[in-house]
């Protein structure tokens, strides 16, 4: 096949995609420090990459204000990236992917921006771009969090701003344009009239290189909610580790297999618009012996069982556990792991391994208990080697009202969201 003929076929396939209902597509997703990432730094040691797991999590925590737990937009400290294409003609953008964030935004029309590797999105050269105005009663501006957008006049552009305590921020105006997804150079899906943020001022807290954020969160401003009908309210992710040369998968619609033996209802908690699974308990298993750890759930709160909620946040690296669970979990680890404890800034719990050749720390396996089944977390990710023979625990305590499953414990687990049935499914598998 000659090049011009292939380009012609691609064009007709593109037209077919953009004029038909989208019901299934799959794209690649990769860890920013993996060899498959455009941001891969070959000069970094394996210990530096492991340390980044903790550093990004610490940075993310320091950026979150109380209201950002509700709005969900927490840029920086993200780990997993994908490529999307905005506008017509499509311009490649490298975006952090986050199920804990809602608004998608990219740097554009820059007044004050950080450096990025792909070209900047320029709405002025896109034939499918449209400004989002405040005056239209059906305006897409109404999709956004009222704490985020500003509309003082009916004739003005819909503007947005999100700030953080340390000065990190993204601000600009909301636009509408096409968003396209490719895989291996082939177009897979295009969606028109997608509302997202054109960030003219973006500073602080971003690692650099990426163009912005792809929000897959719970509220109406996220990509999956804006096009819920087109994808049937279904999506799934399957992550590979930062050591993998193969990308993971992000699937939408019929491609997203949202079935399995392990599942949980997605529970709703007022003022917490996030994906929350119902966590019944935690179990440890070691040398054939199991021990269940149950939280002392507080009943004095306005919302019963909120302390049993588990937030599913792909943008967070390590997992956080409420103190009622974490304290007995740490005590059990200390009891079973017969290695010298080491103090450092990365984790509450670190040990020094005796043997140089051992690449992982032998420790109890951790099981998350849902209403119907147990999910065994991959043991090799419970501790990460941050220095020679020093392994640190990838869980930490939190004062929040719920625990969070970080992306390191989502590796090699396909997590499928069925937003129509309000169910999340978990299936351990090789995501490569």
N, C-alpha and C positions, 0 to 999 in steps of 0.2 A: 504494500500500500504506500503510495507516495504521500508526501507531507501535506500537499494542498487538499487531497481527497480526504485525508484524516481530519484536517481542520474543518472541512465542510461537514463531515459526519458529526464532529463535536458541536458545530453550530446548530445543526438540526436537533441533536440530542438536548442541547441547552434550551431550545425553543420548546421542545416536548416537555421538559421538566418544568418550565416556567408557566406553561399553560394548563398543566394537569395537576390534580390533587396530589400532594406529596404524602406518601404513606409509609415509606421506609428508606432509611439511608444510614450508612456507617462511615465514620471518619476516624483518623488516627489521633491518639492523644499520647503525649510523651512527657516524661519527667525532665525538668529543665537541666538537670545535671547528668542526664544519660547520654551515651554516645549517639543516640538517634535525634538528639535535640539540636536545633540550629544555634543554641546558646552554649553548647558543650565546650568546656574549657579543659583541654587535654593536659594543661600544666598543673592542674589541681591533683593533690594526692587523694587516695581513697579515704584517708582520715579527714581531710578538709571537706570532702563531700558529705561524709557522715556527720561532721560537726554542723554543717549547714542545716541538717534536719532539725536540730535543736535551735539554732540561731534564728531561723525563719519563724519558728513557732513562738519564740520569745518576742520577736519583733511584732508579730501579729497581735499578741496579747497587749503589747504596750500601745497599740494604735486604737484599740476598741474603746469607744466611749459607751456609756450605758445605753444611749438611744441607738447606737449602731448594732446592738444585739437584736434590735427590732427591725431596723431598716435593712440590715444584712450586707450592706456594701462595705467590704473590708479589704481594700486593695493593698497590695504588697504581701510579702511572705508567702505567696502562692508557689506551688510546686509543679503543677501539670499544665501543659500548653497544648494548643491546637492552632491550626491555620484556618482562617475564614477569609472570605473575599467580599469586600464591600463596594457597592456602587456599580455603575455601568459606564465604561468598561470596568470589570472587577479588579480591585486592588488588594493584594495579599496583606493580611494583618495577622500578627502573631499574638494570640490572646491567652491570658491565664484563664483557666476554666474553674468555676467555683459553684457548687451547689448551695453554698452558704451566702451567696451574693445574688442580688436581683437585677440591678441595672447593668446593662452592657454599655461600655464606653470605650472610646479610642481617642488617642491624641489627634487633634486636627486644628487647622486655622490657628496655629500656635502663637501665643503671646509669651508664655513661659512654660516650656516643656522639658522633660528629660530626654536623653538620647535613646533612640530605638533603632533596631536593625532594619526592619522592613520600611518601605516608603510610607510617608504619612498619608492618611486618607484626606482627600481634598474634595469637599462637597461641591465646589464650584465647577469641577470638570466631570461630574457624574450626571448623566442624563436622566437618572431615576431619582435624584435627590429632591426632597421637598422640605421646606422649613416647617416646624411645628409651631403653630401660633396659639395664643391663649384664647382668641375670640371665638373659635369654633366650639359649640357645645359638645361636639363629638371628638374634640381634640384628643390626640394621643397623650397630651400632657396630663390628662385626667388619670392615666394609668399609673403615674408616678406617685411616690410617697410625698404627701403635702409638706413634710418637713424638709424635703430635698429640693423641690421646685419653687420657682418664684414667678408669679403672674400678677403684676400690679396694674397692668393695662391690657385691655382686650386685644390691642393691635400689636403688642410686643411679641418677640420670640419667647418660647417657653425656655427658661434658663434653669440650670440646676447647680447645686453646690453641695459637696459633702466635705466636712473638715474633721480633723482629729486633734487630740489634745497636744500632740507634739509638733503641730504645724503642718503635717502631711495633709494634702487635699487634692481633690479633682473638681474642676468647675468648668462650665461652658454653657452650651445651649443644646437642646434636644432637637434631633433631626430625624427624618424618615427617609429610608433608602432600602435598596435590595441587599440581602445577605445571601451569599452562595457558599456551598461546601463542596470541596473536591477531595478525591482520594487517588493517590498515584497519578495525578495529573488529569484525571477524568472527572467531569462535573457530576455531582450526585444529587444536589437539590438546590433550588433557589426560592427564596421567600421575599415577597415584595412588601413595601410599607412597614418595614421594621423600625420601631422607635428605639433610638439609643442615644447616648450622650456623646456630643462632640466636645472633647475636653480641650479647652484653649489654655488653661492653666493647670498644670499637674506637677506636683513637687513633693518630695519627701517620701521615704519608705519604700520606694520601688527599686527592685534590684537592677533594672535597666535591661534594655534589649527588646522587651515585649512592647506591644502597641497599646495594651489596655486589658480589659476584662470582658469575658463572656459570662454573663450571669444566668445560671440555670436554677435560680432559687424559687421560693414558694409563692411569691406575690405576683400580681398581674403584670408587672413591668418586666419580668424575666423573659428570656427567649422562649422557653418551653410553655409558658403561660400565654404569651402573645399568639403562639401558633399551636395551641393545644388541640384544636380541631383537626389541623392538618396532620399532626403526628399521633392522633388518637390518645393524647394525654399519656404517652409512654416514652420513657427513655431509660437507658442503662449505661453504666460505665464499668470497665474492667481494666484495672491499672497494673502496669508492670513496674518493677523497682528501678531505682536510679542506676543500677548496675547493668540493666538489660540493654542490649543492642536492638531489641524489637519494641515497637510502640504498643501501647494498649489500644483499646477500642472505646469509642463513644457512639452509641447506637440510639436511633430515634424511630418511633412508629413500630411497624411490624418487625423490623430488625431487632428491636429491643425485646429480648425474651424475658418477660416478666412473670415467670412461673418458677416454682421450685418448692422443695419440701420445707425450707426454712423461710418464714415470713413473719411480718408484724403489721398490724394496722398502723397507718400514719395518724398519730393522735394530734389533736388541736388544743393549743393552750393560748388563752387570751394574751395579747401583747407579745407573743413569741411566734412570729410568722416564719417558721422554718420547718424543714422535714424532720419530724420527731418520731422515732420508733419507740415502742413500749418495751422497756427493759425490765425483766422480772428479777434478774439476779446475775451474779457472776460466780463461776465455778473454777477451781484450780484442780489440775490433775497431775500427779507426780508418782512415777513408779507404780502405776496401777491403782493408786489411792486418790479418791476425789474428795474435795472439800468445797461446800457451797458457802459463798459470802453473800449475805442478804443485807441490803441497806435498811437502816432504822428509819423508815419513811415517816416524815413529819406530817401529821394530820392537822396541824394548826394553820396551814397555809390556805389561802383562798381557793386554790386549785388542787384538789386531791391528786396524789400520785405524780405531781410534776417532777418529783425527785426520782421517779422511775423512768423519766424520758431520756432518750439517747438521740442527740442531734447528729445528723448525717451531714458532715461538712467536708467536702472534698478539698476545700481551700486551706484547711488546717492540717498541719503535718502530724504531730504526735497527738495521742488521745488524752483527753482530760476526764477525770473521774471525780465525782462528788466525794467529799471527805468521808461520808458514811460508808462508801465502798472502798475508797483508796486506803484508808488507815489499816483495815484488816488485810487488804491485798498486799501492802508493803510489808507488813509483819510476817505474812506467810512466805513471801519471797526471801526475807532475811532468815527465816527458819530453815528453808530448804536449800538455799545456795550457800555452800560451805567455801566461800572465797573471801579474801580480805576486802572490806569495803573501802572505797576511794571517794574522796570529796572533790567535786569540781563544780563549775557553774552550769553545766549542761543539764543535769538531772538530779532529782532528790536521791536517786539510788544508782550507784555505780559500783562495779566490782572489778578486781584485777584477777585475770585468769592466770593459772600457774604455767600452762603449757603454751609455748609459742605457736605450735603448729595448729592449735585449735582455733578455728575461724568463727565460732559461735559459742555462746555461753549456755551450758546445760542448765535449764530452768524449768519450772512447772509450766505446763501449757494452760492457756487461759480460754475459757469458754463463756460466751455471752448467752444468757438464757432469755429466750423470747417465749411467747405464750405457747407455741406449739413445738419448737425444736431448739437445739443448741447449735451455736455457731462457734466452731473451733478456730481461733485466730492463728494464722501461720506462726509457729513458735520462733522461727529465725528472725522475726521482726520485733520480738518483745524486748530484745536488747541489741544495741548497735555499738560496734567497736569504734570509739571516737579517738583513741590513741592506741599505741601498741599494747595489746592485751588488756585494755581498759574498756569495759562494756557498760553502757548506760541504759537504764530502763526508759522505754518509750511511752510511758504513761506518767501523768503528773496530776496532783490534786487540784481541784478548782473550788472556788467559792460561789460559782454560778449555781443556778437552781437546777441544772441538768448536766449530765455527762455528754461528751462529744466523741464520736468515732472519727479519728483523724485518718488521713489518706494512707499513712504507713501501715495501718491495720486493715485497709481496704484492698491492699495489693493481693492479687490472685484470688479475689472474690468478686464475682459479678454481682453488682447491686442494681436491681431493676425497680424502677418506680412506676407504679400504675396510679396515675392521679385521678382517674375516673373511679376506680374502686377504693382509692385511698389505702393502698397496700404497698409495702416495700418487700422485695424478695432478695434473699442472699443465696448464692451458690458458689462454694469453693471450686476453683478450677485454675488451670494454667492460662493466664491471660495473654501470654505471648503467642 
